[in-house]
Structures are given as structure tokens and as C-alpha cells.
Amino acid sequence: LISGSRSSKTFKPKKNIPEGSHQYELLKHAEATLGSGNLRQAVMLPEGEDLNEWIAVNTVDFFNQINMLYGTITEFCTEASCPVMSAGPRYEYHWADGTNIKKPIKCSAPKYIDYLMTWVQDQLDDETLFPSKIGVPFPKNFMSVAKTILKRLFRVYAHIYHQHFDSVMRLQEEAHLNTSFKHFIFFVQEFNLIDRRELAPLQELIEKLGSKDR
């Protein structure tokens, strides 16, 4: 899909799903169905599978994808170029994680995305939230945690599209970004994981991507 060392830069360490695990099989299934080109079908829950596990595997995958996409443009996303975390002039995000930072703080985009990706990584690494062992049940609050993770990951896509799309074009990464985002959107739509209001910064793009697949 992507070649060259430039494109494989990740911003944070990649989260690996253990080989030989059921989740690894699910990830392989997801990759195989993606290859068919029908994204609406690719995001559907495979027959007989656990919804939480399917959401967990895909959430890890989206984290890795966004990590890599953002990694390609980190040199253009600086304190100077992006003093606030925004998605166009109408949307600005302030960071709070509810534990370390309770009151939302205004910070630059690179700082915000660093906080955000570190926070997501901590959730994904928490075995009580994202159990990697077979038979360990998902916690009762799993769905609400997954929704918060996906809502926040969306903001990284929104920032890249609004503030750095010219860099993405120059790097010839737009097809990769569009495919990744389209997969993400179809996934969150299939399971109703992100509130429509949260998706507003990229509403036009979302409608355009969806209309091509009717």
C-alpha cells in the first residue's frame, strides 16, 4: 500500500495485536474484506463474532492508521503553524482527559495530538479495558470508552484535512488518507459510534464519500 521510509514514519509506537490470537484472526478477516473494495460490507460484524471484540480490533487498527498518517505530516504541524488545535475556522478543540487534566486546556495542535494519542495508547494498553487474552470479558463500560477513543481519533483526521491537506497532496498521500477516513466513517456509522454533531467539521466530505457508495 505504501512504500518508502517516509510514509512509514509513525508518530507513536504501533499497537500490535498478538499473532495467533482470535483478535489477530479478526484483523486478518478485516484486511481481507477491505481488499474486496466494498467498504460498507467490510465494516459489518462478521457472523457469530462478538461486537465488543470487533470494535476493539478495528479501534486498534484505526489508531495505527492515524498514527502513521499523522506521522507523515508532523514536520508541518508545529507550534508555529498550528498554535491551536482546530478543524477549520469554526472548530477548535481544548484538551481534557478527565484524570490528569480535568479542566479543558487550550494548546497547540501538535501538543493536543500528542496528548490525545498518548491517552488512546494508554486505553488500548489497559488489559482491563482491551483484554487481549481469550475468554477475558470486556468491561461494562467498554462501549463508552471505545466511543470516546473514536470521537477523539476523528479530530486528528479533521485537523489533517482542514489544516494540512496541501501537505498530504504534496506527499501524494491523499488516496491513502481518503481510504483510511472512508473506512473509519463507514465503521462508526455502521455501529453508531460517533454523534453526528462531532462529525460536523467534515460533514461535506462524509456526504461525498457516502454518496459514491449508494
CYANA upper distance limits for C-alpha pairs under 8 A (distance plus 0.5 A):
  2 ILE  CA      7 SER  CA      7.03
  2 ILE  CA      8 SER  CA      7.99
  3 SER  CA      7 SER  CA      7.09
  3 SER  CA      8 SER  CA      8.03
  4 GLY  CA      8 SER  CA      7.52
  5 SER  CA      9 LYS  CA      7.27
  6 ARG  CA     72 THR  CA      7.22
  7 SER  CA     68 MET  CA      7.86
  7 SER  CA     69 LEU  CA      8.29
  7 SER  CA     71 GLY  CA      8.34
  7 SER  CA     72 THR  CA      6.23
  8 SER  CA     68 MET  CA      6.84
  8 SER  CA     71 GLY  CA      8.35
  8 SER  CA     72 THR  CA      8.04
  9 LYS  CA     68 MET  CA      6.49
  9 LYS  CA     71 GLY  CA      5.81
  9 LYS  CA     72 THR  CA      6.58
 10 THR  CA     14 LYS  CA      7.71
 10 THR  CA     67 ASN  CA      6.08
 10 THR  CA     68 MET  CA      4.97
 10 THR  CA     69 LEU  CA      8.21
 10 THR  CA     70 TYR  CA      8.09
 10 THR  CA     71 GLY  CA      5.26
 10 THR  CA     72 THR  CA      8.00
 11 PHE  CA     67 ASN  CA      5.91
 11 PHE  CA     68 MET  CA      6.85
 11 PHE  CA     70 TYR  CA      7.19
 11 PHE  CA     71 GLY  CA      5.00
 11 PHE  CA     74 THR  CA      8.23
 12 LYS  CA     67 ASN  CA      6.88
 12 LYS  CA    117 MET  CA      7.93
 12 LYS  CA    118 THR  CA      8.28
 14 LYS  CA     64 ASN  CA      6.31
 14 LYS  CA     67 ASN  CA      8.22
 15 LYS  CA     60 VAL  CA      7.25
 15 LYS  CA     63 PHE  CA      8.44
 15 LYS  CA     64 ASN  CA      7.09
 15 LYS  CA    121 GLN  CA      8.22
 15 LYS  CA    124 LEU  CA      8.41
 17 ILE  CA     21 SER  CA      8.28
 17 ILE  CA     23 GLN  CA      7.33
 17 ILE  CA     24 TYR  CA      6.32
 17 ILE  CA     57 VAL  CA      8.42
 17 ILE  CA    132 SER  CA      8.26
 18 PRO  CA     23 GLN  CA      8.19
 18 PRO  CA     24 TYR  CA      6.78
 18 PRO  CA    132 SER  CA      8.10
 19 GLU  CA     24 TYR  CA      6.08
 20 GLY  CA     24 TYR  CA      6.73
 20 GLY  CA     25 GLU  CA      7.70
 21 SER  CA     25 GLU  CA      7.10
 21 SER  CA    132 SER  CA      8.32
 21 SER  CA    133 LYS  CA      8.22
 21 SER  CA    134 ILE  CA      7.94
 22 HIS  CA     26 LEU  CA      6.81
 22 HIS  CA    134 ILE  CA      7.66
 23 GLN  CA     27 LEU  CA      6.65
 23 GLN  CA     53 GLU  CA      7.64
 23 GLN  CA     54 TRP  CA      8.44
 23 GLN  CA     57 VAL  CA      6.70
 23 GLN  CA    132 SER  CA      8.04
 24 TYR  CA     28 LYS  CA      6.74
 24 TYR  CA     57 VAL  CA      8.50
 25 GLU  CA     29 HIS  CA      6.67
 26 LEU  CA     30 ALA  CA      6.63
 26 LEU  CA     54 TRP  CA      7.68
 26 LEU  CA     57 VAL  CA      7.64
 27 LEU  CA     31 GLU  CA      6.70
 27 LEU  CA     57 VAL  CA      6.79
 27 LEU  CA     58 ASN  CA      7.88
 27 LEU  CA     61 ASP  CA      8.50
 28 LYS  CA     32 ALA  CA      6.62
 29 HIS  CA     33 THR  CA      6.72
 30 ALA  CA     34 LEU  CA      6.60
 30 ALA  CA     42 ALA  CA      7.02
 30 ALA  CA     43 VAL  CA      8.05
 31 GLU  CA     35 GLY  CA      6.88
 32 ALA  CA     36 SER  CA      7.51
 33 THR  CA     37 GLY  CA      7.98
 33 THR  CA     38 ASN  CA      8.08
 33 THR  CA     39 LEU  CA      8.44
 33 THR  CA     41 GLN  CA      8.17
 33 THR  CA     42 ALA  CA      5.54
 34 LEU  CA     38 ASN  CA      7.23
 34 LEU  CA     39 LEU  CA      6.68
 34 LEU  CA     42 ALA  CA      5.96
 36 SER  CA     42 ALA  CA      8.47
 38 ASN  CA     42 ALA  CA      6.65
 39 LEU  CA     43 VAL  CA      6.78
 39 LEU  CA    182 LYS  CA      8.47
 39 LEU  CA    183 HIS  CA      6.73
 39 LEU  CA    186 PHE  CA      7.55
 40 ARG  CA     44 MET  CA      7.51
 40 ARG  CA    186 PHE  CA      6.67
 40 ARG  CA    187 PHE  CA      8.39
 40 ARG  CA    213 ASP  CA      8.44
 43 VAL  CA    183 HIS  CA      8.06
 43 VAL  CA    186 PHE  CA      7.32
 43 VAL  CA    187 PHE  CA      5.79
 43 VAL  CA    190 GLU  CA      7.61
 44 MET  CA    187 PHE  CA      8.26
 44 MET  CA    190 GLU  CA      7.47
 45 LEU  CA     49 GLU  CA      7.22
 45 LEU  CA     51 LEU  CA      7.19
 45 LEU  CA     54 TRP  CA      7.26
 49 GLU  CA     53 GLU  CA      8.15
 49 GLU  CA     54 TRP  CA      7.71
 50 ASP  CA     54 TRP  CA      6.78
 51 LEU  CA     55 ILE  CA      6.66
 52 ASN  CA     56 ALA  CA      6.52
 52 ASN  CA    138 PHE  CA      7.56
 52 ASN  CA    142 PHE  CA      7.94
 52 ASN  CA    143 MET  CA      7.73
 53 GLU  CA     57 VAL  CA      6.65
 54 TRP  CA     58 ASN  CA      6.78
 55 ILE  CA     59 THR  CA      6.44
 55 ILE  CA    146 ALA  CA      8.06
 56 ALA  CA     60 VAL  CA      6.82
 56 ALA  CA    130 PHE  CA      7.33
 56 ALA  CA    146 ALA  CA      7.95
 57 VAL  CA     61 ASP  CA      6.82
 58 ASN  CA     62 PHE  CA      6.60
 59 THR  CA     63 PHE  CA      6.65
 59 THR  CA    146 ALA  CA      7.88
 59 THR  CA    149 ILE  CA      8.41
 59 THR  CA    150 LEU  CA      7.63
 60 VAL  CA     64 ASN  CA      6.85
 60 VAL  CA    124 LEU  CA      7.59
 61 ASP  CA     65 GLN  CA      6.73
 62 PHE  CA     66 ILE  CA      6.52
 62 PHE  CA    180 SER  CA      8.46
 62 PHE  CA    184 PHE  CA      7.55
 63 PHE  CA     67 ASN  CA      6.41
 63 PHE  CA    117 MET  CA      8.50
 63 PHE  CA    120 VAL  CA      8.34
 63 PHE  CA    153 LEU  CA      7.70
 64 ASN  CA     68 MET  CA      6.75
 65 GLN  CA     69 LEU  CA      6.67
 65 GLN  CA    180 SER  CA      7.64
 66 ILE  CA     70 TYR  CA      6.36
 66 ILE  CA    153 LEU  CA      7.97
 66 ILE  CA    156 VAL  CA      7.91
 66 ILE  CA    157 TYR  CA      7.88
 67 ASN  CA     71 GLY  CA      6.43
 67 ASN  CA    117 MET  CA      8.30
 68 MET  CA     72 THR  CA      6.99
 69 LEU  CA     73 ILE  CA      7.71
 69 LEU  CA    177 LEU  CA      7.43
 70 TYR  CA     74 THR  CA      6.60
 70 TYR  CA    156 VAL  CA      8.21
 70 TYR  CA    160 ILE  CA      7.92
 73 ILE  CA     77 CYS  CA      7.02
 73 ILE  CA    164 HIS  CA      8.07
 73 ILE  CA    167 SER  CA      7.49
 73 ILE  CA    168 VAL  CA      7.76
 74 THR  CA     78 THR  CA      7.78
 74 THR  CA    110 PRO  CA      8.16
 76 PHE  CA     81 SER  CA      7.69
 76 PHE  CA    164 HIS  CA      8.02
 76 PHE  CA    167 SER  CA      8.04
 77 CYS  CA     81 SER  CA      6.59
 77 CYS  CA     82 CYS  CA      6.59
 77 CYS  CA    109 ALA  CA      7.59
 77 CYS  CA    110 PRO  CA      6.62
 77 CYS  CA    164 HIS  CA      8.20
 78 THR  CA     82 CYS  CA      6.16
 78 THR  CA     83 PRO  CA      8.00
 78 THR  CA    108 SER  CA      8.29
 78 THR  CA    109 ALA  CA      7.84
 78 THR  CA    110 PRO  CA      6.47
 79 GLU  CA     83 PRO  CA      5.51
 79 GLU  CA    108 SER  CA      6.19
 79 GLU  CA    109 ALA  CA      7.68
 79 GLU  CA    110 PRO  CA      7.19
 79 GLU  CA    111 LYS  CA      8.48
 82 CYS  CA     86 SER  CA      8.46
 82 CYS  CA    108 SER  CA      6.40
 82 CYS  CA    109 ALA  CA      6.02
 82 CYS  CA    110 PRO  CA      7.94
 83 PRO  CA    107 CYS  CA      7.43
 83 PRO  CA    108 SER  CA      4.74
 83 PRO  CA    109 ALA  CA      6.85
 84 VAL  CA     92 GLU  CA      7.60
 84 VAL  CA     93 TYR  CA      8.30
 84 VAL  CA    106 LYS  CA      7.48
 84 VAL  CA    107 CYS  CA      6.12
 84 VAL  CA    108 SER  CA      4.71
 84 VAL  CA    109 ALA  CA      5.87
 85 MET  CA     92 GLU  CA      6.24
 85 MET  CA     93 TYR  CA      5.96
 85 MET  CA     94 HIS  CA      7.68
 85 MET  CA    106 LYS  CA      8.40
 85 MET  CA    107 CYS  CA      7.12
 85 MET  CA    108 SER  CA      5.91
 85 MET  CA    109 ALA  CA      4.45
 85 MET  CA    110 PRO  CA      8.25
 85 MET  CA    112 TYR  CA      6.98
 85 MET  CA    159 HIS  CA      7.82
 86 SER  CA     90 ARG  CA      8.49
 86 SER  CA     91 TYR  CA      6.01
 86 SER  CA     92 GLU  CA      4.74
 86 SER  CA     93 TYR  CA      6.51
 86 SER  CA    109 ALA  CA      7.61
 86 SER  CA    159 HIS  CA      6.47
 86 SER  CA    163 GLN  CA      8.36
 87 ALA  CA     91 TYR  CA      5.72
 87 ALA  CA     92 GLU  CA      6.91
 87 ALA  CA    155 ARG  CA      8.03
 87 ALA  CA    158 ALA  CA      5.87
 87 ALA  CA    159 HIS  CA      5.16
 87 ALA  CA    160 ILE  CA      8.44
 87 ALA  CA    161 TYR  CA      8.18
 87 ALA  CA    162 HIS  CA      5.81
 87 ALA  CA    163 GLN  CA      7.39
 87 ALA  CA    201 PRO  CA      6.80
 88 GLY  CA     92 GLU  CA      8.38
 88 GLY  CA    159 HIS  CA      8.12
 88 GLY  CA    162 HIS  CA      5.83
 88 GLY  CA    163 GLN  CA      7.43
 88 GLY  CA    201 PRO  CA      7.86
 91 TYR  CA    201 PRO  CA      7.39
 93 TYR  CA    106 LYS  CA      7.94
 94 HIS  CA    104 PRO  CA      5.81
 94 HIS  CA    105 ILE  CA      5.65
 94 HIS  CA    106 LYS  CA      5.26
 94 HIS  CA    107 CYS  CA      7.21
 94 HIS  CA    112 TYR  CA      8.19
 95 TRP  CA    101 ILE  CA      8.18
 95 TRP  CA    104 PRO  CA      5.43
 95 TRP  CA    105 ILE  CA      5.68
 95 TRP  CA    106 LYS  CA      7.07
 95 TRP  CA    107 CYS  CA      7.81
 95 TRP  CA    112 TYR  CA      6.80
 95 TRP  CA    115 TYR  CA      8.20
 95 TRP  CA    116 LEU  CA      8.40
 96 ALA  CA    100 ASN  CA      8.37
 96 ALA  CA    101 ILE  CA      5.52
 96 ALA  CA    102 LYS  CA      5.98
 96 ALA  CA    103 LYS  CA      6.49
 96 ALA  CA    104 PRO  CA      5.02
 96 ALA  CA    105 ILE  CA      7.09
 97 ASP  CA    101 ILE  CA      6.03
 97 ASP  CA    102 LYS  CA      6.78
 97 ASP  CA    119 TRP  CA      8.02
 98 GLY  CA    102 LYS  CA      4.98
 98 GLY  CA    103 LYS  CA      8.20
101 ILE  CA    105 ILE  CA      8.36
107 CYS  CA    111 LYS  CA      6.76
107 CYS  CA    112 TYR  CA      6.54
108 SER  CA    112 TYR  CA      6.54
109 ALA  CA    113 ILE  CA      6.46
110 PRO  CA    114 ASP  CA      6.52
111 LYS  CA    115 TYR  CA      6.71
112 TYR  CA    116 LEU  CA      6.52
113 ILE  CA    117 MET  CA      6.41
113 ILE  CA    156 VAL  CA      7.42
114 ASP  CA    118 THR  CA      6.51
115 TYR  CA    119 TRP  CA      6.53
116 LEU  CA    120 VAL  CA      6.70
116 LEU  CA    152 ARG  CA      7.52
116 LEU  CA    153 LEU  CA      8.35
117 MET  CA    121 GLN  CA      6.51
117 MET  CA    153 LEU  CA      8.47
118 THR  CA    122 ASP  CA      6.71
119 TRP  CA    123 GLN  CA      6.95
120 VAL  CA    124 LEU  CA      6.72
120 VAL  CA    149 ILE  CA      6.68
121 GLN  CA    125 ASP  CA      6.58
122 ASP  CA    126 ASP  CA      6.75
123 GLN  CA    129 LEU  CA      7.31
123 GLN  CA    130 PHE  CA      7.94
124 LEU  CA    129 LEU  CA      7.76
124 LEU  CA    130 PHE  CA      6.31
125 ASP  CA    130 PHE  CA      7.48
126 ASP  CA    130 PHE  CA      6.43
126 ASP  CA    131 PRO  CA      8.02
127 GLU  CA    131 PRO  CA      4.99
127 GLU  CA    132 SER  CA      7.24
128 THR  CA    138 PHE  CA      7.85
128 THR  CA    139 PRO  CA      7.38
129 LEU  CA    138 PHE  CA      6.89
129 LEU  CA    139 PRO  CA      6.57
129 LEU  CA    142 PHE  CA      6.78
130 PHE  CA    138 PHE  CA      7.32
131 PRO  CA    136 VAL  CA      6.60
131 PRO  CA    137 PRO  CA      7.69
131 PRO  CA    138 PHE  CA      7.10
132 SER  CA    136 VAL  CA      8.23
138 PHE  CA    142 PHE  CA      6.78
141 ASN  CA    145 VAL  CA      6.85
142 PHE  CA    146 ALA  CA      6.60
143 MET  CA    147 LYS  CA      6.61
144 SER  CA    148 THR  CA      6.81
145 VAL  CA    149 ILE  CA      6.76
146 ALA  CA    150 LEU  CA      6.69
147 LYS  CA    151 LYS  CA      6.50
147 LYS  CA    193 LEU  CA      5.90
147 LYS  CA    194 ILE  CA      6.86
148 THR  CA    152 ARG  CA      6.70
149 ILE  CA    153 LEU  CA      6.65
150 LEU  CA    154 PHE  CA      6.58
150 LEU  CA    188 VAL  CA      8.45
150 LEU  CA    193 LEU  CA      7.97
150 LEU  CA    194 ILE  CA      7.64
151 LYS  CA    155 ARG  CA      7.41
151 LYS  CA    193 LEU  CA      8.47
151 LYS  CA    194 ILE  CA      6.34
151 LYS  CA    198 GLU  CA      7.64
152 ARG  CA    156 VAL  CA      7.67
153 LEU  CA    157 TYR  CA      7.43
154 PHE  CA    158 ALA  CA      6.71
154 PHE  CA    199 LEU  CA      8.26
155 ARG  CA    159 HIS  CA      6.56
156 VAL  CA    160 ILE  CA      6.68
157 TYR  CA    161 TYR  CA      6.62
157 TYR  CA    181 PHE  CA      7.67
158 ALA  CA    162 HIS  CA      6.59
158 ALA  CA    201 PRO  CA      7.07
158 ALA  CA    202 LEU  CA      6.92
159 HIS  CA    163 GLN  CA      6.18
159 HIS  CA    164 HIS  CA      7.77
160 ILE  CA    164 HIS  CA      5.38
160 ILE  CA    165 PHE  CA      6.62
161 TYR  CA    165 PHE  CA      5.49
164 HIS  CA    168 VAL  CA      6.90
165 PHE  CA    169 MET  CA      6.65
165 PHE  CA    174 GLU  CA      8.29
166 ASP  CA    170 ARG  CA      6.72
167 SER  CA    171 LEU  CA      6.66
168 VAL  CA    172 GLN  CA      6.66
168 VAL  CA    173 GLU  CA      5.73
168 VAL  CA    174 GLU  CA      6.16
169 MET  CA    173 GLU  CA      6.53
169 MET  CA    174 GLU  CA      6.04
173 GLU  CA    177 LEU  CA      6.65
174 GLU  CA    178 ASN  CA      6.44
175 ALA  CA    179 THR  CA      6.58
176 HIS  CA    180 SER  CA      6.64
177 LEU  CA    181 PHE  CA      6.54
178 ASN  CA    182 LYS  CA      6.41
179 THR  CA    183 HIS  CA      6.62
180 SER  CA    184 PHE  CA      6.71
181 PHE  CA    185 ILE  CA      6.57
182 LYS  CA    186 PHE  CA      6.59
182 LYS  CA    206 ILE  CA      8.20
182 LYS  CA    209 LEU  CA      7.04
183 HIS  CA    187 PHE  CA      6.59
184 PHE  CA    188 VAL  CA      6.79
185 ILE  CA    189 GLN  CA      6.50
185 ILE  CA    206 ILE  CA      7.81
186 PHE  CA    190 GLU  CA      6.48
187 PHE  CA    191 PHE  CA      7.15
188 VAL  CA    192 ASN  CA      6.01
188 VAL  CA    193 LEU  CA      5.35
188 VAL  CA    194 ILE  CA      6.67
189 GLN  CA    193 LEU  CA      7.14
189 GLN  CA    194 ILE  CA      8.02
194 ILE  CA    198 GLU  CA      7.24
194 ILE  CA    199 LEU  CA      7.84
195 ASP  CA    199 LEU  CA      7.40
196 ARG  CA    200 ALA  CA      7.11
199 LEU  CA    203 GLN  CA      6.56
202 LEU  CA    206 ILE  CA      6.62
203 GLN  CA    207 GLU  CA      6.69
204 GLU  CA    208 LYS  CA      6.70
205 LEU  CA    209 LEU  CA      6.62
206 ILE  CA    210 GLY  CA      6.57
207 GLU  CA    211 SER  CA      6.52
208 LYS  CA    212 LYS  CA      7.13
209 LEU  CA    213 ASP  CA      7.63
210 GLY  CA    214 ARG  CA      7.32
